[in-house]
Amino acid sequence: MKKIQLLILFVTSVLSAQNLEFEKQKVTQFLDQWHAAAAAANFETYFGALAEESIFIGTDATENWNKKQFQAFAKPYFDKGKAWNFKAIERNIYFNENGKLVWFDELLSTQMKICRGSGVLVLEKGEWKIKHYVLSMTIPNDTTDEVVKIKAPIEDALLEKMKQ
């Protein structure tokens, strides 16, 4: 009896691991297609991947947008036929217990060189939707002082404005 229980447990865990890998592949494909839609300036596909109540946080400190605000910002780029071209070079994907929530981080090759993206996906009506995405530029530690000098005048003024 114990051997049968162990065999059932083993088979179940193997199937769960296989299903998890399959779901990770689906999420990877979804995110790759989302990035490809921006590169192709496909506005409908790109923004169709975002949940209606989603947030996109860009690289500038002022870029914290809901979906409608992000669409308004991005539309002129898409209308010109040239948005942005991000390609994942590394990605980590994590699922919650019921498999309906995903969080991920990714390193991206972009026109800004290496960037980091991170986000949250939710399963809505059987489809993955981006609920929250954060895009960050990476800064090599050895260059931090130089970068701070460049951005200090702009961000010092922004900090003063935000305090008011």
Residue, then its C-alpha position, 0 to 999 in steps of 0.5 A: m500500500k505504501k509503495i502505491q501511495l509513493l508511486i502516486l505521489f511521485v507521478t503527481s509531482v512529475l506531472s506538476a513539474q511538467n505542467l509548471e514548465f509548460e505554463k512557464q513556456k506560455v508566459t515566456q511566449f506571452l511576454d516575448q509577443w508583448h515585446a515584439a508587438a512594441a517593436a512592430a508598433n502594433f498598438e492593439t496587440y501591445f495594449g491588449a496584453l495589459a489588464e484594464e486596471s494596469i500600471f506601467i512604471g517607466t525609467d523616468a521618475t515621472e512615468n507612473w501610468n495607468k493603462k489609459q495614461f500609458q496609451a496616451f504617452a505611447k500612441p505617437y510612437f506607435d503611430k510613427g511605426k517605431a515604438w521600442n524594441f526590447k528582447a529578453i536575455e534572461r527571465n525568471i518566472y514565479f507562480n502562486e499556489n493556484g497558478k493564476l498569478v505570476w511575478f517575473d523579472e527580466l533582463l532586456s537588450t534595448q536601445m538603452k542597452i541593458c534594462r530590467g523589467s519586472g511585473v505581475l501577470v494575472l489570469e483573466k478569463g483564461e488569458w494572461k494580462i499584465k497587471h503591473y510592469v516596471l522598466s528600469m535602466t541598469i547602472p553599473n556600480d562603478t559608474t553610479d557617481e557619474v550618473v548621479k552627477i548627470k541626473a542631479p540637476i533634473e531630479d533635485a528640481l523634481l524632488e523640490k516640486m514633489k515636496q510642495 
